[in-house]
Amino acid sequence: MDKIRNLSVRKTILLYMAAALFCGFLLSAVITRIAEQTQMHIWWNYVDEEAYFEAVE
């Protein structure tokens, strides 16, 4: 913990930017996954399942 407290300003900014980018990437991946699942759920409410499975076969 002392190493983090004694970092220079440039290294501290770099560390916080890397942490923010990583967290932003994870958050965007989670939000994208939730949006895809919600879209598929809504789509299945309006599709004719019998016609869909006949077309796939």
All heavy atoms as TSV, in Angstrom:
chain	resi	resn	atom	element	x	y	z
A	1	MET	N	N	0.824	-1.192	0.000
A	1	MET	CA	C	0.000	0.000	0.000
A	1	MET	C	C	0.865	1.252	0.000
A	1	MET	O	O	0.478	2.259	-0.562
A	1	MET	CB	C	-0.928	-0.041	1.214
A	1	MET	CG	C	-1.991	0.988	1.193
A	1	MET	SD	S	-3.165	0.583	-0.097
A	1	MET	CE	C	-4.262	1.939	0.049
A	2	ASP	N	N	2.035	1.160	0.641
A	2	ASP	CA	C	2.914	2.331	0.670
A	2	ASP	C	C	3.474	2.650	-0.705
A	2	ASP	O	O	3.733	3.815	-1.012
A	2	ASP	CB	C	4.069	2.101	1.652
A	2	ASP	CG	C	3.622	2.198	3.098
A	2	ASP	OD1	O	2.646	2.936	3.349
A	2	ASP	OD2	O	4.238	1.537	3.963
A	3	LYS	N	N	3.648	1.620	-1.545
A	3	LYS	CA	C	4.157	1.878	-2.892
A	3	LYS	C	C	3.163	2.721	-3.692
A	3	LYS	O	O	3.561	3.590	-4.459
A	3	LYS	CB	C	4.430	0.570	-3.629
A	3	LYS	CG	C	5.686	-0.124	-3.206
A	3	LYS	CD	C	5.945	-1.308	-4.111
A	3	LYS	CE	C	7.278	-1.944	-3.764
A	3	LYS	NZ	N	7.606	-3.039	-4.692
A	4	ILE	N	N	1.886	2.439	-3.521
A	4	ILE	CA	C	0.873	3.204	-4.254
A	4	ILE	C	C	0.822	4.639	-3.755
A	4	ILE	O	O	0.676	5.576	-4.533
A	4	ILE	CB	C	-0.504	2.524	-4.125
A	4	ILE	CG1	C	-0.473	1.175	-4.846
A	4	ILE	CG2	C	-1.613	3.390	-4.711
A	4	ILE	CD1	C	-1.725	0.359	-4.696
A	5	ARG	N	N	0.957	4.839	-2.476
A	5	ARG	CA	C	0.912	6.198	-1.919
A	5	ARG	C	C	2.125	7.029	-2.315
A	5	ARG	O	O	2.037	8.256	-2.395
A	5	ARG	CB	C	0.832	6.142	-0.396
A	5	ARG	CG	C	-0.510	5.685	0.095
A	5	ARG	CD	C	-0.581	5.774	1.591
A	5	ARG	NE	N	-1.882	5.316	2.050
A	5	ARG	CZ	C	-2.228	5.212	3.296
A	5	ARG	NH1	N	-1.368	5.519	4.248
A	5	ARG	NH2	N	-3.425	4.803	3.627
A	6	ASN	N	N	3.259	6.397	-2.575
A	6	ASN	CA	C	4.479	7.131	-2.871
A	6	ASN	C	C	4.778	7.223	-4.369
A	6	ASN	O	O	5.897	7.563	-4.748
A	6	ASN	CB	C	5.667	6.462	-2.164
A	6	ASN	CG	C	5.562	6.600	-0.655
A	6	ASN	OD1	O	4.974	7.546	-0.164
A	6	ASN	ND2	N	6.109	5.648	0.061
A	7	LEU	N	N	3.807	6.942	-5.236
A	7	LEU	CA	C	4.022	7.043	-6.667
A	7	LEU	C	C	4.082	8.501	-7.101
A	7	LEU	O	O	3.507	9.382	-6.469
A	7	LEU	CB	C	2.898	6.353	-7.436
A	7	LEU	CG	C	2.852	4.841	-7.393
A	7	LEU	CD1	C	1.633	4.336	-8.148
A	7	LEU	CD2	C	4.108	4.230	-7.986
A	8	SER	N	N	4.766	8.751	-8.216
A	8	SER	CA	C	4.802	10.100	-8.760
A	8	SER	C	C	3.435	10.437	-9.353
A	8	SER	O	O	2.579	9.573	-9.532
A	8	SER	CB	C	5.880	10.206	-9.848
A	8	SER	OG	O	5.525	9.403	-10.957
A	9	VAL	N	N	3.250	11.697	-9.667
A	9	VAL	CA	C	1.962	12.146	-10.201
A	9	VAL	C	C	1.682	11.459	-11.540
A	9	VAL	O	O	0.561	11.001	-11.793
A	9	VAL	CB	C	1.956	13.687	-10.366
A	9	VAL	CG1	C	0.684	14.148	-11.056
A	9	VAL	CG2	C	2.100	14.365	-9.021
A	10	ARG	N	N	2.679	11.347	-12.389
A	10	ARG	CA	C	2.503	10.724	-13.702
A	10	ARG	C	C	2.107	9.248	-13.556
A	10	ARG	O	O	1.194	8.776	-14.224
A	10	ARG	CB	C	3.790	10.835	-14.504
A	10	ARG	CG	C	3.685	10.171	-15.868
A	10	ARG	CD	C	4.946	10.336	-16.655
A	10	ARG	NE	N	5.012	11.711	-17.128
A	10	ARG	CZ	C	6.090	12.271	-17.627
A	10	ARG	NH1	N	7.214	11.580	-17.701
A	10	ARG	NH2	N	6.079	13.513	-18.044
A	11	LYS	N	N	2.763	8.529	-12.687
A	11	LYS	CA	C	2.451	7.118	-12.499
A	11	LYS	C	C	1.084	6.934	-11.835
A	11	LYS	O	O	0.367	5.985	-12.133
A	11	LYS	CB	C	3.538	6.438	-11.674
A	11	LYS	CG	C	4.838	6.270	-12.435
A	11	LYS	CD	C	5.874	5.566	-11.603
A	11	LYS	CE	C	7.183	5.441	-12.364
A	11	LYS	NZ	N	8.212	4.790	-11.559
A	12	THR	N	N	0.727	7.847	-10.945
A	12	THR	CA	C	-0.574	7.767	-10.293
A	12	THR	C	C	-1.691	7.978	-11.306
A	12	THR	O	O	-2.685	7.244	-11.311
A	12	THR	CB	C	-0.678	8.817	-9.173
A	12	THR	OG1	O	0.377	8.615	-8.243
A	12	THR	CG2	C	-2.006	8.725	-8.453
A	13	ILE	N	N	-1.526	8.979	-12.178
A	13	ILE	CA	C	-2.525	9.228	-13.212
A	13	ILE	C	C	-2.629	8.025	-14.145
A	13	ILE	O	O	-3.726	7.603	-14.513
A	13	ILE	CB	C	-2.193	10.519	-13.982
A	13	ILE	CG1	C	-2.403	11.726	-13.076
A	13	ILE	CG2	C	-3.055	10.641	-15.242
A	13	ILE	CD1	C	-1.940	13.032	-13.675
A	14	LEU	N	N	-1.496	7.462	-14.519
A	14	LEU	CA	C	-1.491	6.291	-15.388
A	14	LEU	C	C	-2.202	5.104	-14.724
A	14	LEU	O	O	-2.990	4.394	-15.361
A	14	LEU	CB	C	-0.056	5.909	-15.748
A	14	LEU	CG	C	0.119	4.792	-16.753
A	14	LEU	CD1	C	-0.455	5.192	-18.096
A	14	LEU	CD2	C	1.579	4.428	-16.881
A	15	LEU	N	N	-1.941	4.903	-13.437
A	15	LEU	CA	C	-2.591	3.817	-12.710
A	15	LEU	C	C	-4.102	4.013	-12.649
A	15	LEU	O	O	-4.870	3.079	-12.915
A	15	LEU	CB	C	-2.021	3.720	-11.292
A	15	LEU	CG	C	-2.656	2.672	-10.384
A	15	LEU	CD1	C	-2.319	1.268	-10.888
A	15	LEU	CD2	C	-2.178	2.859	-8.960
A	16	TYR	N	N	-4.546	5.226	-12.327
A	16	TYR	CA	C	-5.982	5.492	-12.254
A	16	TYR	C	C	-6.644	5.408	-13.624
A	16	TYR	O	O	-7.782	4.946	-13.744
A	16	TYR	CB	C	-6.256	6.852	-11.620
A	16	TYR	CG	C	-6.057	6.864	-10.123
A	16	TYR	CD1	C	-5.435	7.930	-9.482
A	16	TYR	CD2	C	-6.508	5.817	-9.332
A	16	TYR	CE1	C	-5.246	7.944	-8.114
A	16	TYR	CE2	C	-6.335	5.816	-7.960
A	16	TYR	CZ	C	-5.706	6.891	-7.358
A	16	TYR	OH	O	-5.533	6.907	-5.996
A	17	MET	N	N	-5.960	5.840	-14.673
A	17	MET	CA	C	-6.517	5.740	-16.019
A	17	MET	C	C	-6.661	4.272	-16.435
A	17	MET	O	O	-7.667	3.887	-17.029
A	17	MET	CB	C	-5.634	6.487	-17.023
A	17	MET	CG	C	-5.725	7.987	-16.913
A	17	MET	SD	S	-7.359	8.604	-17.291
A	17	MET	CE	C	-7.408	8.280	-19.031
A	18	ALA	N	N	-5.660	3.457	-16.115
A	18	ALA	CA	C	-5.737	2.039	-16.448
A	18	ALA	C	C	-6.884	1.372	-15.684
A	18	ALA	O	O	-7.632	0.560	-16.252
A	18	ALA	CB	C	-4.412	1.353	-16.128
A	19	ALA	N	N	-7.032	1.705	-14.419
A	19	ALA	CA	C	-8.124	1.137	-13.622
A	19	ALA	C	C	-9.478	1.596	-14.165
A	19	ALA	O	O	-10.422	0.793	-14.252
A	19	ALA	CB	C	-7.977	1.541	-12.162
A	20	ALA	N	N	-9.590	2.854	-14.547
A	20	ALA	CA	C	-10.845	3.374	-15.085
A	20	ALA	C	C	-11.173	2.728	-16.433
A	20	ALA	O	O	-12.336	2.399	-16.705
A	20	ALA	CB	C	-10.771	4.890	-15.229
A	21	LEU	N	N	-10.172	2.531	-17.282
A	21	LEU	CA	C	-10.403	1.871	-18.563
A	21	LEU	C	C	-10.855	0.429	-18.365
A	21	LEU	O	O	-11.770	-0.049	-19.048
A	21	LEU	CB	C	-9.136	1.906	-19.411
A	21	LEU	CG	C	-8.822	3.229	-20.096
A	21	LEU	CD1	C	-7.444	3.177	-20.723
A	21	LEU	CD2	C	-9.866	3.536	-21.137
A	22	PHE	N	N	-10.224	-0.260	-17.451
A	22	PHE	CA	C	-10.599	-1.647	-17.171
A	22	PHE	C	C	-12.028	-1.723	-16.642
A	22	PHE	O	O	-12.830	-2.540	-17.103
A	22	PHE	CB	C	-9.616	-2.256	-16.176
A	22	PHE	CG	C	-9.907	-3.687	-15.850
A	22	PHE	CD1	C	-9.656	-4.680	-16.779
A	22	PHE	CD2	C	-10.430	-4.039	-14.618
A	22	PHE	CE1	C	-9.931	-6.011	-16.487
A	22	PHE	CE2	C	-10.712	-5.350	-14.313
A	22	PHE	CZ	C	-10.456	-6.345	-15.249
A	23	CYS	N	N	-12.359	-0.874	-15.688
A	23	CYS	CA	C	-13.721	-0.872	-15.131
A	23	CYS	C	C	-14.743	-0.471	-16.191
A	23	CYS	O	O	-15.834	-1.038	-16.250
A	23	CYS	CB	C	-13.799	0.074	-13.941
A	23	CYS	SG	S	-12.900	-0.512	-12.497
A	24	GLY	N	N	-14.396	0.499	-17.025
A	24	GLY	CA	C	-15.296	0.913	-18.095
A	24	GLY	C	C	-15.531	-0.197	-19.101
A	24	GLY	O	O	-16.657	-0.385	-19.589
A	25	PHE	N	N	-14.477	-0.946	-19.421
A	25	PHE	CA	C	-14.619	-2.074	-20.341
A	25	PHE	C	C	-15.533	-3.139	-19.749
A	25	PHE	O	O	-16.429	-3.646	-20.434
A	25	PHE	CB	C	-13.249	-2.673	-20.656
A	25	PHE	CG	C	-13.314	-3.898	-21.502
A	25	PHE	CD1	C	-13.581	-3.801	-22.857
A	25	PHE	CD2	C	-13.127	-5.146	-20.940
A	25	PHE	CE1	C	-13.661	-4.942	-23.640
A	25	PHE	CE2	C	-13.202	-6.290	-21.719
A	25	PHE	CZ	C	-13.465	-6.184	-23.063
A	26	LEU	N	N	-15.324	-3.477	-18.498
A	26	LEU	CA	C	-16.178	-4.487	-17.860
A	26	LEU	C	C	-17.629	-4.027	-17.780
A	26	LEU	O	O	-18.556	-4.804	-18.063
A	26	LEU	CB	C	-15.658	-4.808	-16.461
A	26	LEU	CG	C	-14.398	-5.651	-16.390
A	26	LEU	CD1	C	-13.992	-5.867	-14.939
A	26	LEU	CD2	C	-14.584	-6.978	-17.081
A	27	LEU	N	N	-17.840	-2.774	-17.411
A	27	LEU	CA	C	-19.193	-2.248	-17.302
A	27	LEU	C	C	-19.887	-2.239	-18.661
A	27	LEU	O	O	-21.057	-2.612	-18.770
A	27	LEU	CB	C	-19.161	-0.845	-16.700
A	27	LEU	CG	C	-20.506	-0.194	-16.424
A	27	LEU	CD1	C	-21.266	-1.022	-15.396
A	27	LEU	CD2	C	-20.310	1.223	-15.924
A	28	SER	N	N	-19.176	-1.832	-19.701
A	28	SER	CA	C	-19.793	-1.813	-21.031
A	28	SER	C	C	-20.092	-3.230	-21.516
A	28	SER	O	O	-21.107	-3.454	-22.185
A	28	SER	CB	C	-18.895	-1.087	-22.027
A	28	SER	OG	O	-17.700	-1.800	-22.235
A	29	ALA	N	N	-19.240	-4.195	-21.195
A	29	ALA	CA	C	-19.510	-5.577	-21.587
A	29	ALA	C	C	-20.751	-6.114	-20.885
A	29	ALA	O	O	-21.577	-6.800	-21.505
A	29	ALA	CB	C	-18.298	-6.451	-21.269
A	30	VAL	N	N	-20.909	-5.798	-19.612
A	30	VAL	CA	C	-22.087	-6.253	-18.862
A	30	VAL	C	C	-23.347	-5.599	-19.410
A	30	VAL	O	O	-24.376	-6.266	-19.616
A	30	VAL	CB	C	-21.914	-5.956	-17.354
A	30	VAL	CG1	C	-23.215	-6.129	-16.600
A	30	VAL	CG2	C	-20.831	-6.837	-16.765
A	31	ILE	N	N	-23.307	-4.300	-19.674
A	31	ILE	CA	C	-24.481	-3.593	-20.194
A	31	ILE	C	C	-24.853	-4.116	-21.578
A	31	ILE	O	O	-26.038	-4.302	-21.880
A	31	ILE	CB	C	-24.226	-2.073	-20.212
A	31	ILE	CG1	C	-24.188	-1.546	-18.779
A	31	ILE	CG2	C	-25.288	-1.343	-21.022
A	31	ILE	CD1	C	-23.761	-0.109	-18.656
A	32	THR	N	N	-23.853	-4.394	-22.411
A	32	THR	CA	C	-24.120	-4.934	-23.743
A	32	THR	C	C	-24.773	-6.302	-23.649
A	32	THR	O	O	-25.728	-6.611	-24.379
A	32	THR	CB	C	-22.818	-5.024	-24.555
A	32	THR	OG1	O	-22.235	-3.729	-24.640
A	32	THR	CG2	C	-23.065	-5.569	-25.945
A	33	ARG	N	N	-24.277	-7.133	-22.752
A	33	ARG	CA	C	-24.853	-8.479	-22.569
A	33	ARG	C	C	-26.306	-8.395	-22.098
A	33	ARG	O	O	-27.169	-9.122	-22.593
A	33	ARG	CB	C	-24.006	-9.247	-21.560
A	33	ARG	CG	C	-24.476	-10.624	-21.291
A	33	ARG	CD	C	-24.148	-11.544	-22.421
A	33	ARG	NE	N	-24.489	-12.899	-22.008
A	33	ARG	CZ	C	-24.654	-13.882	-22.834
A	33	ARG	NH1	N	-24.462	-13.703	-24.099
A	33	ARG	NH2	N	-24.972	-15.070	-22.381
A	34	ILE	N	N	-26.592	-7.514	-21.155
A	34	ILE	CA	C	-27.966	-7.343	-20.665
A	34	ILE	C	C	-28.866	-6.842	-21.779
A	34	ILE	O	O	-30.005	-7.311	-21.930
A	34	ILE	CB	C	-27.985	-6.390	-19.450
A	34	ILE	CG1	C	-27.318	-7.062	-18.253
A	34	ILE	CG2	C	-29.406	-5.977	-19.103
A	34	ILE	CD1	C	-27.085	-6.129	-17.077
A	35	ALA	N	N	-28.384	-5.907	-22.588
A	35	ALA	CA	C	-29.182	-5.381	-23.695
A	35	ALA	C	C	-29.473	-6.455	-24.728
A	35	ALA	O	O	-30.594	-6.534	-25.256
A	35	ALA	CB	C	-28.459	-4.204	-24.346
A	36	GLU	N	N	-28.498	-7.313	-25.030
A	36	GLU	CA	C	-28.720	-8.398	-25.986
A	36	GLU	C	C	-29.770	-9.383	-25.470
A	36	GLU	O	O	-30.645	-9.817	-26.227
A	36	GLU	CB	C	-27.420	-9.143	-26.259
A	36	GLU	CG	C	-26.442	-8.374	-27.108
A	36	GLU	CD	C	-25.120	-9.104	-27.260
A	36	GLU	OE1	O	-24.925	-10.163	-26.623
A	36	GLU	OE2	O	-24.276	-8.602	-28.022
A	37	GLN	N	N	-29.680	-9.742	-24.207
A	37	GLN	CA	C	-30.646	-10.678	-23.638
A	37	GLN	C	C	-32.046	-10.073	-23.620
A	37	GLN	O	O	-33.037	-10.760	-23.911
A	37	GLN	CB	C	-30.226	-11.086	-22.231
A	37	GLN	CG	C	-29.018	-11.982	-22.202
A	37	GLN	CD	C	-28.589	-12.335	-20.792
A	37	GLN	OE1	O	-29.049	-11.752	-19.823
A	37	GLN	NE2	N	-27.683	-13.294	-20.681
A	38	THR	N	N	-32.150	-8.805	-23.294
A	38	THR	CA	C	-33.445	-8.131	-23.279
A	38	THR	C	C	-34.026	-8.057	-24.682
A	38	THR	O	O	-35.220	-8.299	-24.887
A	38	THR	CB	C	-33.299	-6.714	-22.697
A	38	THR	OG1	O	-32.725	-6.807	-21.393
A	38	THR	CG2	C	-34.634	-6.018	-22.613
A	39	GLN	N	N	-33.180	-7.758	-25.669
A	39	GLN	CA	C	-33.634	-7.690	-27.055
A	39	GLN	C	C	-34.136	-9.047	-27.534
A	39	GLN	O	O	-35.182	-9.127	-28.198
A	39	GLN	CB	C	-32.499	-7.200	-27.942
A	39	GLN	CG	C	-32.895	-6.989	-29.381
A	39	GLN	CD	C	-31.750	-6.456	-30.217
A	39	GLN	OE1	O	-30.616	-6.410	-29.769
A	39	GLN	NE2	N	-32.064	-6.061	-31.430
A	40	MET	N	N	-33.422	-10.112	-27.211
A	40	MET	CA	C	-33.864	-11.440	-27.618
A	40	MET	C	C	-35.181	-11.831	-26.929
A	40	MET	O	O	-36.054	-12.445	-27.546
A	40	MET	CB	C	-32.790	-12.484	-27.308
A	40	MET	CG	C	-31.625	-12.435	-28.248
A	40	MET	SD	S	-32.084	-12.711	-29.965
A	40	MET	CE	C	-32.262	-14.469	-29.966
A	41	HIS	N	N	-35.319	-11.466	-25.668
A	41	HIS	CA	C	-36.553	-11.768	-24.945
A	41	HIS	C	C	-37.735	-11.045	-25.584
A	41	HIS	O	O	-38.803	-11.636	-25.780
A	41	HIS	CB	C	-36.413	-11.365	-23.479
A	41	HIS	CG	C	-37.625	-11.630	-22.659
A	41	HIS	ND1	N	-38.023	-12.905	-22.323
A	41	HIS	CD2	C	-38.553	-10.802	-22.128
A	41	HIS	CE1	C	-39.139	-12.837	-21.617
A	41	HIS	NE2	N	-39.479	-11.565	-21.486
A	42	ILE	N	N	-37.572	-9.778	-25.924
A	42	ILE	CA	C	-38.640	-9.017	-26.573
A	42	ILE	C	C	-38.928	-9.592	-27.958
A	42	ILE	O	O	-40.083	-9.712	-28.363
A	42	ILE	CB	C	-38.258	-7.520	-26.646
A	42	ILE	CG1	C	-38.242	-6.920	-25.240
A	42	ILE	CG2	C	-39.220	-6.753	-27.547
A	42	ILE	CD1	C	-37.665	-5.534	-25.169
A	43	TRP	N	N	-37.877	-9.971	-28.692
A	43	TRP	CA	C	-38.054	-10.508	-30.033
A	43	TRP	C	C	-38.857	-11.804	-30.012
A	43	TRP	O	O	-39.724	-12.017	-30.859
A	43	TRP	CB	C	-36.685	-10.731	-30.668
A	43	TRP	CG	C	-36.737	-11.218	-32.078
A	43	TRP	CD1	C	-37.051	-10.483	-33.186
A	43	TRP	CD2	C	-36.487	-12.547	-32.527
A	43	TRP	NE1	N	-36.998	-11.284	-34.294
A	43	TRP	CE2	C	-36.656	-12.558	-33.930
A	43	TRP	CE3	C	-36.127	-13.730	-31.889
A	43	TRP	CZ2	C	-36.487	-13.695	-34.690
A	43	TRP	CZ3	C	-35.952	-14.866	-32.651
A	43	TRP	CH2	C	-36.136	-14.841	-34.030
A	44	TRP	N	N	-38.580	-12.679	-29.042
A	44	TRP	CA	C	-39.299	-13.959	-28.972
A	44	TRP	C	C	-40.766	-13.766	-28.631
A	44	TRP	O	O	-41.587	-14.642	-28.908
A	44	TRP	CB	C	-38.652	-14.896	-27.961
A	44	TRP	CG	C	-37.547	-15.705	-28.556
A	44	TRP	CD1	C	-36.229	-15.571	-28.309
A	44	TRP	CD2	C	-37.673	-16.748	-29.520
A	44	TRP	NE1	N	-35.512	-16.460	-29.054
A	44	TRP	CE2	C	-36.375	-17.205	-29.817
A	44	TRP	CE3	C	-38.738	-17.339	-30.171
A	44	TRP	CZ2	C	-36.120	-18.224	-30.720
A	44	TRP	CZ3	C	-38.493	-18.355	-31.081
A	44	TRP	CH2	C	-37.194	-18.784	-31.345
A	45	ASN	N	N	-41.126	-12.642	-28.016
A	45	ASN	CA	C	-42.538	-12.391	-27.726
A	45	ASN	C	C	-43.350	-12.158	-28.999
A	45	ASN	O	O	-44.562	-12.399	-29.015
A	45	ASN	CB	C	-42.690	-11.179	-26.805
A	45	ASN	CG	C	-42.277	-11.478	-25.390
A	45	ASN	OD1	O	-42.261	-12.624	-24.969
A	45	ASN	ND2	N	-41.930	-10.447	-24.648
A	46	TYR	N	N	-42.718	-11.679	-30.063
A	46	TYR	CA	C	-43.438	-11.300	-31.268
A	46	TYR	C	C	-43.208	-12.243	-32.452
A	46	TYR	O	O	-43.767	-12.021	-33.517
A	46	TYR	CB	C	-43.047	-9.877	-31.689
A	46	TYR	CG	C	-43.500	-8.857	-30.680
A	46	TYR	CD1	C	-42.606	-8.312	-29.774
A	46	TYR	CD2	C	-44.827	-8.458	-30.614
A	46	TYR	CE1	C	-43.018	-7.385	-28.838
A	46	TYR	CE2	C	-45.258	-7.541	-29.680
A	46	TYR	CZ	C	-44.351	-7.002	-28.796
A	46	TYR	OH	O	-44.758	-6.092	-27.862
A	47	VAL	N	N	-42.410	-13.272	-32.295
A	47	VAL	CA	C	-42.127	-14.173	-33.409
A	47	VAL	C	C	-43.053	-15.390	-33.335
A	47	VAL	O	O	-43.449	-15.828	-32.256
A	47	VAL	CB	C	-40.643	-14.603	-33.409
A	47	VAL	CG1	C	-40.366	-15.628	-32.325
A	47	VAL	CG2	C	-40.208	-15.120	-34.741
A	48	ASP	N	N	-43.417	-15.905	-34.513
A	48	ASP	CA	C	-44.198	-17.135	-34.591
A	48	ASP	C	C	-43.206	-18.294	-34.514
A	48	ASP	O	O	-42.462	-18.552	-35.463
A	48	ASP	CB	C	-44.989	-17.170	-35.902
A	48	ASP	CG	C	-45.885	-18.381	-35.995
A	48	ASP	OD1	O	-46.091	-19.052	-34.957
A	48	ASP	OD2	O	-46.376	-18.663	-37.104
A	49	GLU	N	N	-43.187	-18.988	-33.390
A	49	GLU	CA	C	-42.169	-20.006	-33.143
A	49	GLU	C	C	-42.259	-21.170	-34.126
A	49	GLU	O	O	-41.235	-21.688	-34.567
A	49	GLU	CB	C	-42.263	-20.502	-31.699
A	49	GLU	CG	C	-41.881	-19.451	-30.681
A	49	GLU	CD	C	-41.962	-19.962	-29.255
A	49	GLU	OE1	O	-41.954	-21.201	-29.054
A	49	GLU	OE2	O	-42.037	-19.132	-28.350
A	50	GLU	N	N	-43.466	-21.590	-34.457
A	50	GLU	CA	C	-43.608	-22.712	-35.391
A	50	GLU	C	C	-43.036	-22.358	-36.761
A	50	GLU	O	O	-42.299	-23.142	-37.366
A	50	GLU	CB	C	-45.074	-23.103	-35.511
A	50	GLU	CG	C	-45.641	-23.726	-34.256
A	50	GLU	CD	C	-47.121	-24.051	-34.402
A	50	GLU	OE1	O	-47.624	-24.047	-35.546
A	50	GLU	OE2	O	-47.757	-24.302	-33.372
A	51	ALA	N	N	-43.353	-21.181	-37.256
A	51	ALA	CA	C	-42.845	-20.758	-38.561
A	51	ALA	C	C	-41.328	-20.574	-38.518
A	51	ALA	O	O	-40.629	-20.903	-39.476
A	51	ALA	CB	C	-43.515	-19.457	-38.993
A	52	TYR	N	N	-40.817	-20.093	-37.401
A	52	TYR	CA	C	-39.390	-19.886	-37.272
A	52	TYR	C	C	-38.629	-21.221	-37.318
A	52	TYR	O	O	-37.654	-21.364	-38.045
A	52	TYR	CB	C	-39.078	-19.156	-35.963
A	52	TYR	CG	C	-37.604	-18.993	-35.693
A	52	TYR	CD1	C	-36.852	-18.030	-36.358
A	52	TYR	CD2	C	-36.945	-19.816	-34.785
A	52	TYR	CE1	C	-35.493	-17.880	-36.114
A	52	TYR	CE2	C	-35.596	-19.688	-34.539
A	52	TYR	CZ	C	-34.887	-18.705	-35.206
A	52	TYR	OH	O	-33.524	-18.581	-34.979
A	53	PHE	N	N	-39.110	-22.202	-36.555
A	53	PHE	CA	C	-38.426	-23.486	-36.517
A	53	PHE	C	C	-38.580	-24.260	-37.840
A	53	PHE	O	O	-37.692	-25.003	-38.230
A	53	PHE	CB	C	-38.904	-24.317	-35.338
A	53	PHE	CG	C	-38.427	-23.797	-34.011
A	53	PHE	CD1	C	-39.324	-23.470	-33.013
A	53	PHE	CD2	C	-37.077	-23.604	-33.779
A	53	PHE	CE1	C	-38.884	-22.991	-31.794
A	53	PHE	CE2	C	-36.629	-23.123	-32.555
A	53	PHE	CZ	C	-37.534	-22.810	-31.576
A	54	GLU	N	N	-39.694	-24.057	-38.542
A	54	GLU	CA	C	-39.833	-24.658	-39.859
A	54	GLU	C	C	-38.832	-24.044	-40.827
A	54	GLU	O	O	-38.259	-24.747	-41.664
A	54	GLU	CB	C	-41.260	-24.465	-40.384
A	54	GLU	CG	C	-42.279	-25.360	-39.716
A	54	GLU	CD	C	-43.685	-25.095	-40.229
A	54	GLU	OE1	O	-43.842	-24.355	-41.216
A	54	GLU	OE2	O	-44.625	-25.636	-39.628
A	55	ALA	N	N	-38.627	-22.749	-40.756
A	55	ALA	CA	C	-37.693	-22.076	-41.652
A	55	ALA	C	C	-36.253	-22.494	-41.356
A	55	ALA	O	O	-35.437	-22.608	-42.276
A	55	ALA	CB	C	-37.833	-20.569	-41.536
A	56	VAL	N	N	-35.948	-22.741	-40.101
A	56	VAL	CA	C	-34.586	-23.144	-39.718
A	56	VAL	C	C	-34.303	-24.548	-40.235
A	56	VAL	O	O	-33.196	-24.838	-40.700
A	56	VAL	CB	C	-34.394	-23.062	-38.187
A	56	VAL	CG1	C	-33.094	-23.700	-37.769
A	56	VAL	CG2	C	-34.443	-21.619	-37.739
A	57	GLU	N	N	-35.279	-25.417	-40.173
A	57	GLU	CA	C	-35.087	-26.803	-40.640
A	57	GLU	C	C	-35.041	-26.805	-42.146
A	57	GLU	O	O	-34.332	-27.409	-42.813
A	57	GLU	CB	C	-36.216	-27.697	-40.174
A	57	GLU	CG	C	-36.184	-27.955	-38.694
A	57	GLU	CD	C	-37.348	-28.806	-38.228
A	57	GLU	OE1	O	-38.165	-29.229	-39.084
A	57	GLU	OE2	O	-37.466	-29.047	-37.028
